Amino acid sequence: MRKPFVAGNWKMNTDSHSGVELAEHIASGSLEIVGRKVTIAVCPPFIYLGPVINALRSSNIALGAQDMYFESNGAFTGEISVSMLKDIGCTYVLCGHSERRHVIGETDELINKKVAAAVSGGLLPILCVGELLAEREASQTEQVVTRQMKNGLAGLSAEKVLAVTVAYEPVWAIGTGRTATPQQAQQVHDFIRRLLAEMYDDKAAEQIRILYGGSAKPGNAAELMGQQDIDGVLVGGASLKADDFLAIIKAAV
Ligand code: 13P
């Protein structure tokens, strides 16, 4: 049985005051929700990871980073390594978020290096995949997701891949208010799970959690997570409102 997973991606939002306040609110509000039943994580901007982990100290909420660099140290101005993220208290890291792919220009090859470095350094990567609207309309969803999965996980053994969480985030549903229907999302999640079985084995397909992301909110979270292959949600906008994020966590229990 896969444990539900609700993660909040704060993106480039909050500040030192509001980030801590949001984390405190989520931490206190989630105490009554049995944390052992749901994996909960928040991914604040890099510079607020320290203050946010302090605010989460006595909670069941894990810390995640929104990105990382694959090299361990050295002359990589502006970048953050796996060991730095571990040092500050991160457990998870997003790799290949659609905004990094399509706004910043990250390639499958770079994302693969990040996933591999995260796993070998002891961070749990959340590999984000998903098609653009034009790709969906051209019936290329499965082709795009297959490429992102195969390239993103290239070189990872069947044992190491168990450290990975996959997030299916159709780009056309991100920040648009246009959610994939639970049936549309389930169809792709089922495809990704079968792909994992084909790329690895049944164990990987059964154990790896596949989250949905794209305008997830309190009103649609339960139905999305009620689908057989949707193991949780990666939440953007609604994770910036503590009450909404808490309602989504409750929907996962
Ligand atoms: P929204 O929930 O704002 O659509 O963002 C989804 C997302 O990109 C999470 O990583």
py3Dmol code that shows the C-alpha trace and the ligand (Angstrom):
import py3Dmol

protein = """\
ATOM      1  CA  MET A   1       0.000   0.000   0.000  1.00  0.00           C
ATOM      2  CA  ARG A   2       1.494   3.350  -1.007  1.00  0.00           C
ATOM      3  CA  LYS A   3       1.301   6.058   1.650  1.00  0.00           C
ATOM      4  CA  PRO A   4      -0.364   9.244   0.353  1.00  0.00           C
ATOM      5  CA  PHE A   5       1.976  12.159  -0.210  1.00  0.00           C
ATOM      6  CA  VAL A   6       1.006  15.829  -0.229  1.00  0.00           C
ATOM      7  CA  ALA A   7       3.737  18.310  -1.117  1.00  0.00           C
ATOM      8  CA  GLY A   8       3.546  22.081  -1.399  1.00  0.00           C
ATOM      9  CA  ASN A   9       5.702  23.846  -3.964  1.00  0.00           C
ATOM     10  CA  TRP A  10       5.858  27.474  -2.894  1.00  0.00           C
ATOM     11  CA  LYS A  11       7.725  28.441  -6.081  1.00  0.00           C
ATOM     12  CA  MET A  12       9.125  32.015  -5.978  1.00  0.00           C
ATOM     13  CA  ASN A  13       6.681  33.205  -3.322  1.00  0.00           C
ATOM     14  CA  THR A  14       6.664  34.244   0.356  1.00  0.00           C
ATOM     15  CA  ASP A  15       9.298  36.217   2.287  1.00  0.00           C
ATOM     16  CA  SER A  16      11.174  35.593   5.532  1.00  0.00           C
ATOM     17  CA  HIS A  17       8.164  36.587   7.620  1.00  0.00           C
ATOM     18  CA  SER A  18       5.260  35.118   5.621  1.00  0.00           C
ATOM     19  CA  GLY A  19       7.143  31.884   4.852  1.00  0.00           C
ATOM     20  CA  VAL A  20       7.726  31.170   8.522  1.00  0.00           C
ATOM     21  CA  GLU A  21       4.149  32.134   9.377  1.00  0.00           C
ATOM     22  CA  LEU A  22       2.822  29.797   6.676  1.00  0.00           C
ATOM     23  CA  ALA A  23       5.031  26.940   7.897  1.00  0.00           C
ATOM     24  CA  GLU A  24       3.957  27.497  11.515  1.00  0.00           C
ATOM     25  CA  HIS A  25       0.304  27.524  10.539  1.00  0.00           C
ATOM     26  CA  ILE A  26       0.647  24.312   8.510  1.00  0.00           C
ATOM     27  CA  ALA A  27       2.681  22.669  11.289  1.00  0.00           C
ATOM     28  CA  SER A  28       0.150  23.447  14.013  1.00  0.00           C
ATOM     29  CA  GLY A  29      -2.837  22.640  11.808  1.00  0.00           C
ATOM     30  CA  SER A  30      -1.443  19.293  10.740  1.00  0.00           C
ATOM     31  CA  LEU A  31      -0.718  18.053  14.271  1.00  0.00           C
ATOM     32  CA  GLU A  32      -4.266  16.823  14.597  1.00  0.00           C
ATOM     33  CA  ILE A  33      -4.048  15.108  11.208  1.00  0.00           C
ATOM     34  CA  VAL A  34      -2.269  11.844  11.724  1.00  0.00           C
ATOM     35  CA  GLY A  35       1.056  12.633  10.097  1.00  0.00           C
ATOM     36  CA  ARG A  36       1.991   8.977   9.997  1.00  0.00           C
ATOM     37  CA  LYS A  37      -0.836   8.361   7.564  1.00  0.00           C
ATOM     38  CA  VAL A  38       0.290  10.974   5.052  1.00  0.00           C
ATOM     39  CA  THR A  39       3.725  12.112   3.945  1.00  0.00           C
ATOM     40  CA  ILE A  40       3.674  15.905   4.017  1.00  0.00           C
ATOM     41  CA  ALA A  41       6.383  18.164   2.618  1.00  0.00           C
ATOM     42  CA  VAL A  42       6.805  21.838   1.826  1.00  0.00           C
ATOM     43  CA  CYS A  43       9.294  23.239  -0.686  1.00  0.00           C
ATOM     44  CA  PRO A  44      10.076  26.893   0.077  1.00  0.00           C
ATOM     45  CA  PRO A  45      12.571  29.034  -1.833  1.00  0.00           C
ATOM     46  CA  PHE A  46      16.204  28.178  -1.039  1.00  0.00           C
ATOM     47  CA  ILE A  47      16.853  31.180   1.186  1.00  0.00           C
ATOM     48  CA  TYR A  48      13.926  30.387   3.482  1.00  0.00           C
ATOM     49  CA  LEU A  49      14.753  26.696   3.971  1.00  0.00           C
ATOM     50  CA  GLY A  50      16.583  27.437   7.239  1.00  0.00           C
ATOM     51  CA  PRO A  51      13.872  29.532   8.922  1.00  0.00           C
ATOM     52  CA  VAL A  52      11.145  27.176   7.646  1.00  0.00           C
ATOM     53  CA  ILE A  53      12.802  24.050   9.044  1.00  0.00           C
ATOM     54  CA  ASN A  54      12.926  25.760  12.436  1.00  0.00           C
ATOM     55  CA  ALA A  55       9.215  26.444  12.199  1.00  0.00           C
ATOM     56  CA  LEU A  56       8.564  22.781  11.328  1.00  0.00           C
ATOM     57  CA  ARG A  57      10.715  21.354  14.141  1.00  0.00           C
ATOM     58  CA  SER A  58       8.023  19.696  16.203  1.00  0.00           C
ATOM     59  CA  SER A  59       5.850  18.651  13.272  1.00  0.00           C
ATOM     60  CA  ASN A  60       5.626  15.689  10.908  1.00  0.00           C
ATOM     61  CA  ILE A  61       6.280  17.873   7.907  1.00  0.00           C
ATOM     62  CA  ALA A  62       9.349  17.266   5.789  1.00  0.00           C
ATOM     63  CA  LEU A  63      11.340  19.917   3.991  1.00  0.00           C
ATOM     64  CA  GLY A  64      11.984  19.838   0.265  1.00  0.00           C
ATOM     65  CA  ALA A  65      13.946  22.074  -2.093  1.00  0.00           C
ATOM     66  CA  GLN A  66      12.635  23.246  -5.453  1.00  0.00           C
ATOM     67  CA  ASP A  67      15.839  22.474  -7.323  1.00  0.00           C
ATOM     68  CA  MET A  68      19.523  21.569  -6.862  1.00  0.00           C
ATOM     69  CA  TYR A  69      22.741  21.238  -8.838  1.00  0.00           C
ATOM     70  CA  PHE A  70      24.327  17.865  -9.536  1.00  0.00           C
ATOM     71  CA  GLU A  71      27.947  18.746  -8.733  1.00  0.00           C
ATOM     72  CA  SER A  72      29.016  18.302  -5.118  1.00  0.00           C
ATOM     73  CA  ASN A  73      30.897  21.606  -4.708  1.00  0.00           C
ATOM     74  CA  GLY A  74      33.115  24.064  -6.549  1.00  0.00           C
ATOM     75  CA  ALA A  75      32.896  26.972  -8.965  1.00  0.00           C
ATOM     76  CA  PHE A  76      29.171  26.841  -9.817  1.00  0.00           C
ATOM     77  CA  THR A  77      28.031  30.355  -8.978  1.00  0.00           C
ATOM     78  CA  GLY A  78      24.481  30.554  -7.730  1.00  0.00           C
ATOM     79  CA  GLU A  79      23.976  26.819  -7.429  1.00  0.00           C
ATOM     80  CA  ILE A  80      23.102  24.667  -4.405  1.00  0.00           C
ATOM     81  CA  SER A  81      24.398  21.123  -3.836  1.00  0.00           C
ATOM     82  CA  VAL A  82      22.796  18.006  -2.428  1.00  0.00           C
ATOM     83  CA  SER A  83      25.004  18.120   0.672  1.00  0.00           C
ATOM     84  CA  MET A  84      24.001  21.745   1.335  1.00  0.00           C
ATOM     85  CA  LEU A  85      20.344  20.801   1.117  1.00  0.00           C
ATOM     86  CA  LYS A  86      20.878  17.836   3.435  1.00  0.00           C
ATOM     87  CA  ASP A  87      22.857  20.028   5.809  1.00  0.00           C
ATOM     88  CA  ILE A  88      19.955  22.463   6.158  1.00  0.00           C
ATOM     89  CA  GLY A  89      17.472  19.628   6.764  1.00  0.00           C
ATOM     90  CA  CYS A  90      15.947  18.778   3.387  1.00  0.00           C
ATOM     91  CA  THR A  91      14.595  15.318   2.706  1.00  0.00           C
ATOM     92  CA  TYR A  92      13.139  15.903  -0.773  1.00  0.00           C
ATOM     93  CA  VAL A  93      14.086  17.843  -3.883  1.00  0.00           C
ATOM     94  CA  LEU A  94      12.027  18.637  -6.973  1.00  0.00           C
ATOM     95  CA  CYS A  95      13.833  17.757 -10.204  1.00  0.00           C
ATOM     96  CA  GLY A  96      12.682  18.883 -13.623  1.00  0.00           C
ATOM     97  CA  HIS A  97       9.701  20.943 -12.578  1.00  0.00           C
ATOM     98  CA  SER A  98       7.925  22.206 -15.701  1.00  0.00           C
ATOM     99  CA  GLU A  99       8.927  25.793 -14.932  1.00  0.00           C
ATOM    100  CA  ARG A 100      12.579  24.710 -14.836  1.00  0.00           C
ATOM    101  CA  ARG A 101      12.116  22.837 -18.100  1.00  0.00           C
ATOM    102  CA  HIS A 102      10.099  25.423 -20.008  1.00  0.00           C
ATOM    103  CA  VAL A 103      10.999  28.791 -18.419  1.00  0.00           C
ATOM    104  CA  ILE A 104      14.625  28.200 -17.413  1.00  0.00           C
ATOM    105  CA  GLY A 105      15.390  25.723 -20.216  1.00  0.00           C
ATOM    106  CA  GLU A 106      16.540  22.593 -18.371  1.00  0.00           C
ATOM    107  CA  THR A 107      17.077  19.518 -20.525  1.00  0.00           C
ATOM    108  CA  ASP A 108      16.280  15.877 -19.801  1.00  0.00           C
ATOM    109  CA  GLU A 109      20.031  15.261 -19.626  1.00  0.00           C
ATOM    110  CA  LEU A 110      20.572  17.877 -16.896  1.00  0.00           C
ATOM    111  CA  ILE A 111      17.530  16.673 -14.990  1.00  0.00           C
ATOM    112  CA  ASN A 112      18.869  13.110 -15.128  1.00  0.00           C
ATOM    113  CA  LYS A 113      22.151  14.255 -13.573  1.00  0.00           C
ATOM    114  CA  LYS A 114      20.226  15.968 -10.789  1.00  0.00           C
ATOM    115  CA  VAL A 115      18.055  12.910 -10.075  1.00  0.00           C
ATOM    116  CA  ALA A 116      21.120  10.646  -9.999  1.00  0.00           C
ATOM    117  CA  ALA A 117      23.081  13.029  -7.740  1.00  0.00           C
ATOM    118  CA  ALA A 118      20.123  13.405  -5.374  1.00  0.00           C
ATOM    119  CA  VAL A 119      19.714   9.649  -4.997  1.00  0.00           C
ATOM    120  CA  SER A 120      23.405   8.973  -4.484  1.00  0.00           C
ATOM    121  CA  GLY A 121      23.660  11.855  -2.012  1.00  0.00           C
ATOM    122  CA  GLY A 122      20.698  10.643   0.046  1.00  0.00           C
ATOM    123  CA  LEU A 123      18.013  13.130  -1.003  1.00  0.00           C
ATOM    124  CA  LEU A 124      14.677  11.846  -2.304  1.00  0.00           C
ATOM    125  CA  PRO A 125      13.993  13.342  -5.738  1.00  0.00           C
ATOM    126  CA  ILE A 126      10.517  14.155  -7.000  1.00  0.00           C
ATOM    127  CA  LEU A 127      10.866  13.868 -10.781  1.00  0.00           C
ATOM    128  CA  CYS A 128       8.304  16.081 -12.495  1.00  0.00           C
ATOM    129  CA  VAL A 129       7.008  15.138 -15.934  1.00  0.00           C
ATOM    130  CA  GLY A 130       4.143  16.391 -18.070  1.00  0.00           C
ATOM    131  CA  GLU A 131       3.132  17.535 -21.512  1.00  0.00           C
ATOM    132  CA  LEU A 132       2.411  20.981 -22.955  1.00  0.00           C
ATOM    133  CA  LEU A 133      -1.086  21.814 -24.190  1.00  0.00           C
ATOM    134  CA  ALA A 134       0.017  21.572 -27.837  1.00  0.00           C
ATOM    135  CA  GLU A 135       1.510  18.142 -27.144  1.00  0.00           C
ATOM    136  CA  ARG A 136      -1.722  16.921 -25.534  1.00  0.00           C
ATOM    137  CA  GLU A 137      -3.743  18.262 -28.445  1.00  0.00           C
ATOM    138  CA  ALA A 138      -1.408  16.446 -30.838  1.00  0.00           C
ATOM    139  CA  SER A 139      -1.971  13.202 -28.845  1.00  0.00           C
ATOM    140  CA  GLN A 140       1.681  13.159 -27.792  1.00  0.00           C
ATOM    141  CA  THR A 141       1.172  12.921 -24.021  1.00  0.00           C
ATOM    142  CA  GLU A 142       2.405   9.334 -23.702  1.00  0.00           C
ATOM    143  CA  GLN A 143       5.335   9.969 -26.003  1.00  0.00           C
ATOM    144  CA  VAL A 144       6.452  13.054 -24.032  1.00  0.00           C
ATOM    145  CA  VAL A 145       6.034  11.399 -20.655  1.00  0.00           C
ATOM    146  CA  THR A 146       7.906   8.311 -21.853  1.00  0.00           C
ATOM    147  CA  ARG A 147      10.819  10.450 -23.023  1.00  0.00           C
ATOM    148  CA  GLN A 148      10.922  12.434 -19.764  1.00  0.00           C
ATOM    149  CA  MET A 149      10.713   9.278 -17.645  1.00  0.00           C
ATOM    150  CA  LYS A 150      13.286   7.266 -19.606  1.00  0.00           C
ATOM    151  CA  ASN A 151      15.763  10.125 -19.911  1.00  0.00           C
ATOM    152  CA  GLY A 152      15.150  11.425 -16.397  1.00  0.00           C
ATOM    153  CA  LEU A 153      15.745   8.033 -14.785  1.00  0.00           C
ATOM    154  CA  ALA A 154      18.491   6.852 -17.162  1.00  0.00           C
ATOM    155  CA  GLY A 155      21.193   4.842 -15.410  1.00  0.00           C
ATOM    156  CA  LEU A 156      19.255   4.409 -12.161  1.00  0.00           C
ATOM    157  CA  SER A 157      19.152   0.807 -10.930  1.00  0.00           C
ATOM    158  CA  ALA A 158      15.927  -0.952  -9.895  1.00  0.00           C
ATOM    159  CA  GLU A 159      17.035  -0.530  -6.285  1.00  0.00           C
ATOM    160  CA  LYS A 160      17.907   3.168  -6.549  1.00  0.00           C
ATOM    161  CA  VAL A 161      14.771   4.109  -8.426  1.00  0.00           C
ATOM    162  CA  LEU A 162      12.745   3.249  -5.307  1.00  0.00           C
ATOM    163  CA  ALA A 163      14.017   6.535  -3.799  1.00  0.00           C
ATOM    164  CA  VAL A 164      12.191   8.474  -6.523  1.00  0.00           C
ATOM    165  CA  THR A 165       8.699   9.947  -6.435  1.00  0.00           C
ATOM    166  CA  VAL A 166       7.174  10.895  -9.785  1.00  0.00           C
ATOM    167  CA  ALA A 167       4.932  13.939 -10.194  1.00  0.00           C
ATOM    168  CA  TYR A 168       2.740  14.104 -13.277  1.00  0.00           C
ATOM    169  CA  GLU A 169       2.080  17.774 -13.905  1.00  0.00           C
ATOM    170  CA  PRO A 170       0.396  18.520 -17.226  1.00  0.00           C
ATOM    171  CA  VAL A 171       1.790  21.959 -18.088  1.00  0.00           C
ATOM    172  CA  TRP A 172      -1.592  23.206 -19.300  1.00  0.00           C
ATOM    173  CA  ALA A 173      -3.039  22.608 -15.836  1.00  0.00           C
ATOM    174  CA  ILE A 174      -0.340  24.418 -13.865  1.00  0.00           C
ATOM    175  CA  GLY A 175      -1.396  27.754 -12.418  1.00  0.00           C
ATOM    176  CA  THR A 176      -4.229  27.976 -14.920  1.00  0.00           C
ATOM    177  CA  GLY A 177      -7.126  26.872 -12.749  1.00  0.00           C
ATOM    178  CA  ARG A 178      -7.720  24.236 -15.436  1.00  0.00           C
ATOM    179  CA  THR A 179      -7.307  20.913 -13.619  1.00  0.00           C
ATOM    180  CA  ALA A 180      -7.009  17.652 -15.486  1.00  0.00           C
ATOM    181  CA  THR A 181     -10.130  15.635 -14.765  1.00  0.00           C
ATOM    182  CA  PRO A 182      -9.503  12.776 -12.350  1.00  0.00           C
ATOM    183  CA  GLN A 183     -10.040  10.409 -15.293  1.00  0.00           C
ATOM    184  CA  GLN A 184      -7.530  12.239 -17.508  1.00  0.00           C
ATOM    185  CA  ALA A 185      -4.968  12.235 -14.700  1.00  0.00           C
ATOM    186  CA  GLN A 186      -5.616   8.588 -13.785  1.00  0.00           C
ATOM    187  CA  GLN A 187      -5.105   7.545 -17.391  1.00  0.00           C
ATOM    188  CA  VAL A 188      -1.609   9.067 -17.463  1.00  0.00           C
ATOM    189  CA  HIS A 189      -0.760   7.812 -13.951  1.00  0.00           C
ATOM    190  CA  ASP A 190      -1.726   4.295 -15.005  1.00  0.00           C
ATOM    191  CA  PHE A 191       0.450   4.714 -18.097  1.00  0.00           C
ATOM    192  CA  ILE A 192       3.410   5.877 -15.967  1.00  0.00           C
ATOM    193  CA  ARG A 193       2.984   2.951 -13.590  1.00  0.00           C
ATOM    194  CA  ARG A 194       2.987   0.477 -16.470  1.00  0.00           C
ATOM    195  CA  LEU A 195       6.029   2.259 -17.868  1.00  0.00           C
ATOM    196  CA  LEU A 196       7.840   1.788 -14.542  1.00  0.00           C
ATOM    197  CA  ALA A 197       7.029  -1.924 -14.672  1.00  0.00           C
ATOM    198  CA  GLU A 198       8.427  -2.081 -18.187  1.00  0.00           C
ATOM    199  CA  MET A 199      11.541  -0.023 -17.363  1.00  0.00           C
ATOM    200  CA  TYR A 200      12.172  -1.774 -14.025  1.00  0.00           C
ATOM    201  CA  ASP A 201       9.936  -4.367 -12.422  1.00  0.00           C
ATOM    202  CA  ASP A 202       6.627  -4.884 -10.620  1.00  0.00           C
ATOM    203  CA  LYS A 203       8.152  -3.829  -7.315  1.00  0.00           C
ATOM    204  CA  ALA A 204       9.104  -0.405  -8.681  1.00  0.00           C
ATOM    205  CA  ALA A 205       5.687   0.002 -10.288  1.00  0.00           C
ATOM    206  CA  GLU A 206       3.913  -0.923  -7.061  1.00  0.00           C
ATOM    207  CA  GLN A 207       6.065   1.081  -4.653  1.00  0.00           C
ATOM    208  CA  ILE A 208       6.839   4.323  -6.462  1.00  0.00           C
ATOM    209  CA  ARG A 209       4.396   7.068  -5.628  1.00  0.00           C
ATOM    210  CA  ILE A 210       3.014   9.089  -8.513  1.00  0.00           C
ATOM    211  CA  LEU A 211       1.645  12.500  -7.531  1.00  0.00           C
ATOM    212  CA  TYR A 212      -0.619  14.699  -9.602  1.00  0.00           C
ATOM    213  CA  GLY A 213       0.083  18.437  -9.906  1.00  0.00           C
ATOM    214  CA  GLY A 214      -1.813  21.198 -11.680  1.00  0.00           C
ATOM    215  CA  SER A 215      -4.408  23.415  -9.996  1.00  0.00           C
ATOM    216  CA  ALA A 216      -4.935  20.924  -7.166  1.00  0.00           C
ATOM    217  CA  LYS A 217      -7.137  22.512  -4.504  1.00  0.00           C
ATOM    218  CA  PRO A 218      -9.429  21.549  -1.612  1.00  0.00           C
ATOM    219  CA  GLY A 219     -12.380  21.145  -3.977  1.00  0.00           C
ATOM    220  CA  ASN A 220     -10.762  18.558  -6.246  1.00  0.00           C
ATOM    221  CA  ALA A 221      -8.082  16.892  -4.104  1.00  0.00           C
ATOM    222  CA  ALA A 222     -10.211  14.064  -2.699  1.00  0.00           C
ATOM    223  CA  GLU A 223     -11.510  13.016  -6.094  1.00  0.00           C
ATOM    224  CA  LEU A 224      -8.041  13.168  -7.640  1.00  0.00           C
ATOM    225  CA  MET A 225      -6.471  11.158  -4.820  1.00  0.00           C
ATOM    226  CA  GLY A 226      -9.386   8.727  -4.953  1.00  0.00           C
ATOM    227  CA  GLN A 227      -8.074   7.439  -8.288  1.00  0.00           C
ATOM    228  CA  GLN A 228      -6.254   4.151  -8.111  1.00  0.00           C
ATOM    229  CA  ASP A 229      -2.894   5.400  -9.352  1.00  0.00           C
ATOM    230  CA  ILE A 230      -2.903   8.926  -7.912  1.00  0.00           C
ATOM    231  CA  ASP A 231      -0.907   8.659  -4.691  1.00  0.00           C
ATOM    232  CA  GLY A 232      -0.976  12.299  -3.711  1.00  0.00           C
ATOM    233  CA  VAL A 233      -0.692  15.825  -5.023  1.00  0.00           C
ATOM    234  CA  LEU A 234       2.031  18.372  -5.671  1.00  0.00           C
ATOM    235  CA  VAL A 235       0.345  21.665  -4.902  1.00  0.00           C
ATOM    236  CA  GLY A 236       1.408  25.103  -6.123  1.00  0.00           C
ATOM    237  CA  GLY A 237      -0.939  28.043  -5.545  1.00  0.00           C
ATOM    238  CA  ALA A 238      -3.122  26.365  -2.922  1.00  0.00           C
ATOM    239  CA  SER A 239      -0.068  25.469  -0.813  1.00  0.00           C
ATOM    240  CA  LEU A 240       0.438  29.182  -0.099  1.00  0.00           C
ATOM    241  CA  LYS A 241      -2.793  29.297   1.880  1.00  0.00           C
ATOM    242  CA  ALA A 242      -2.407  27.260   5.056  1.00  0.00           C
ATOM    243  CA  ASP A 243      -6.100  26.444   5.361  1.00  0.00           C
ATOM    244  CA  ASP A 244      -6.299  25.220   1.762  1.00  0.00           C
ATOM    245  CA  PHE A 245      -3.141  23.145   2.105  1.00  0.00           C
ATOM    246  CA  LEU A 246      -4.430  21.624   5.352  1.00  0.00           C
ATOM    247  CA  ALA A 247      -7.759  20.797   3.688  1.00  0.00           C
ATOM    248  CA  ILE A 248      -5.858  19.014   0.896  1.00  0.00           C
ATOM    249  CA  ILE A 249      -3.847  17.034   3.470  1.00  0.00           C
ATOM    250  CA  LYS A 250      -7.107  16.041   5.185  1.00  0.00           C
ATOM    251  CA  ALA A 251      -8.464  14.882   1.823  1.00  0.00           C
ATOM    252  CA  ALA A 252      -5.515  12.470   1.572  1.00  0.00           C
ATOM    253  CA  VAL A 253      -6.240  10.666   4.863  1.00  0.00           C
TER     254      VAL A 253
END
"""
ligand_1 = """\
10
13P
P -0.550 25.005 -9.261
O -1.114 24.136 -8.166
O -0.441 26.458 -8.870
O -1.269 24.797 -10.561
O 0.963 24.531 -9.497
C 1.227 23.191 -9.650
C 2.688 22.973 -9.603
O 3.402 23.385 -10.495
C 3.258 22.302 -8.428
O 4.582 22.000 -8.613
"""
view = py3Dmol.view(width=600, height=400)
view.addModel(protein, "pdb")
view.setStyle({"model": 0}, {"cartoon": {"style": "trace"}})
view.addModel(ligand_1, "xyz")
view.setStyle({"model": 1}, {"stick": {}})
view.zoomTo()
view.show()
